[in-house]
Amino acid sequence: MTREEAVKKIIFALDVKTFDEVELWAERLTGHVGMFKVGKQLFTSCGPEAVKAITKRAGEVFLDLKYHDIPNTVAMATLEAARLGAKLSNLHALGGYEMMATTMEKLHQEFPGADRPQVLAVTILTSSNEETLRGVGIELPVPEMVVKLAQLAKKAGVDGVVASPQEVELIRNACGKDFLIVTPGVRPAFASADDQKRIMTPSDAVKAGADYLVIGRPIAAHPDPVAAAKLIVEEIVNG
Ligand SMILES: O=C(O)c1cc(=O)[nH]c(=O)n1[C@@H]1O[C@H](COP(=O)(O)O)[C@@H](O)[C@H]1O
C-alpha cells in the first residue's frame, strides 16, 4: 500500500469544542489524514458551521451523530447531513430495519447519482464488551451481535458499518467486499486504550480489511500529533 492510500484510510476524530481548534487541527493534519470526523461534542458546541468550516478547506467530513429515532426522524436528519455536505453519516443499527431502509430510500430519492453521500450503521460500540451487552439485556456474544446487525444493515441498503477491527473479518465474510467497514477502537503501540475495549493496531485493522480507521486521541493527545499521524501511516504502509 502506498503512503497516499494509507493517509486516505485515516479519519481523524475532531473531538474538540471550538472553531479555533477546528482550524488548528485542519491546518496541522491536512495531508496527514484523509477525512475529519465531526461528532456530538463539536456539533453540539459549534453546529453545522463546523462541517462547513472543514468542507470550505476542501476537507471531507464524516458527520458522526449516530441517529437512533423513529424512521421518519432519522431519514430526515440523514438528508440534512447529506445536504450539509457530509460525505459519511451514521445511524444506530439497533434502531432496526425500518429505520435504516426508510433512510436509504429517502437518500436515494434525493441523491440518485452514484457519488451520493454514504451512510454507515453503528453495530456495537467499541467501548462495549459482553458485560455491557448483558447489562442492557443482549445475551448474544459481541461478534455474533455485530454480524447480525451488519447483515440487517446490508439488507436495509445501508452502505456499510462502524465496528471494532476485531470483527472486520467476520463482517467481510458475511456482507461481502463492497460493504464499507469503518473501525474506531484503533490503538497503535504507543497509545493508551482509554475507554476503548475492543481494540487493534492500525496495521492489523487494515490487514483485516478495514476500509477506514477512525483515530482520535492517539493523534490528538500525542506530544507531536503530526509525528503520531506519520507513524500510523508508516505502520500501515509497512504492515
Ligand atoms: O461512530 C464512531 O465513530 C464510533 C463508534 C464506536 O463504536 N466507537 C467509537 O469510538 N466511535 C468514535 O470514534 C472516535 C474514537 O476516538 P479515539 O478513541 O480518541 O480514537 C470517537 O470520536 C468515538 O465517538
The ligand as a Gaussian input file, in Angstrom:
#p B3LYP/6-31G(d) Opt

LIG

0 1
 O      -19.134000       6.070000      15.298000
 C      -17.989000       6.245000      15.730000
 O      -17.185000       6.952000      15.132000
 C      -17.562000       5.464000      16.919000
 C      -18.166000       4.236000      17.099000
 C      -17.656000       3.325000      18.044000
 O      -18.120000       2.192000      18.177000
 N      -16.603000       3.725000      18.802000
 C      -16.019000       4.956000      18.699000
 O      -15.043000       5.234000      19.403000
 N      -16.533000       5.868000      17.790000
 C      -15.966000       7.238000      17.709000
 O      -14.619000       7.135000      17.276000
 C      -13.783000       8.065000      17.960000
 C      -12.660000       7.315000      18.616000
 O      -11.786000       8.217000      19.203000
 P      -10.471000       7.759000      19.968000
 O      -10.858000       6.698000      20.968000
 O       -9.981000       9.014000      20.629000
 O       -9.523000       7.226000      18.923000
 C      -14.678000       8.837000      18.939000
 O      -14.976000      10.082000      18.335000
 C      -15.932000       7.995000      19.052000
 O      -17.092000       8.781000      19.199000

